[in-house]
Structure formats: structure tokens, C-alpha cells
Amino acid sequence: MDVSSEQFRAARGLLGYSQLGVERLFELPHRLVQILEAGKYKLLPREAYILKAKYESRGVLFTAPSNTFGAGVRWKEPRLDPFDGVQTRGARGLVNISQPRLAALAHVDRNFITRVEQNRSDAVTEANLQKVRSTLIALGVEFVPEDGGMGAGVRWAIADRQGRR
């Protein structure tokens, strides 16, 4: 299965790493993550398969599109995510949107997005959580719940997205 740039960003989001952090952790070439996440390649380089395997070794599962939904990522096993912060990071990666932009679209404070993504309970309100989630859903994301022993994740809500924007 080929992995889209959106899936690479979403996987990194689930794991909570920066691009530089991924390169250092997995000892990858400089700017490789940036290139893969930007989709700036004609042929998927060998390193893409290496990065995919590294993410999978950390518990990320890359999901293929189907007739009813698009490509995405999820955890192989259930994990604690009390405010859907990890899913929010993954969703932001999928749609390639920054914290400030998401905060503006959702009409919440940028610091609220940071607190959610760090699963900090201070000043996290259900109303603001719903605003953030609704905004990401409006951008085409589907939040995948834990089921069948598999962890939560995110994917494109409609099949014709196929993981490509």
C-alpha cells in the first residue's frame, strides 16, 4: 500500500513528534520527513517505506481507502486519549492545518488547541472540544473510534478523497 503525504503527517501527529524529531529519532536524512509530508516526489522513495515501517513499529496502522471512506491512520491497539487530543493532532496532519488556523476556524483560543493536543485538563470545555471536532469534520475528517480491539484514529470521511487533497 502506498502512503500519502497526508497519512505521513497524520501518523506523525498521532505520535506527537515534530518533523525534526522524527528524523533524529529514526536517524533519517535531513528534510526527508518534510519532503514526504509535502508530497514533493515523483516516485515514492525507498525511505518512505522505511519511515512507514518505523511508524508501524511505534503502533501506527495505515489504513487504505474503501468504497465508503478514504485513507487514514489509527492505533493498532487501544490507547488512552481522554480529550481526543491525539486524534486532533492526527486530524490536523491529515488536513494539513496549523494550530492557529484551526483555532481561528473553530473560534477557540490557540492555547486551547495546545491544551487539547497535550491532553491537559485545565480549561478544556466540552463546548470548545465540540467546536474543534466539528471544524475538522467539516474539513473532511472522520474520527475513527476504538473498535474490535483496535485503537482510535482519523481518516478521510469520503472515499473519493483517497487520502489526497
Buried (B, 14 or more C-beta within 10 A) or exposed (E): EEBBBBBBBBBBBBBBBEBEEBBEEBEBEEEBBEBBBEBEEEEBBEBBEEBBEBBEEBBBBBBBBEEEBBBBBBBBEBEEBEBBBBBBBBBBBBBBBEBEBBBEBBEBEBEBBEBBBEBBEEEBEEEBBEBBBEBBEEBBBBBBEBEEEBBBBBBBBEEEBBBEB
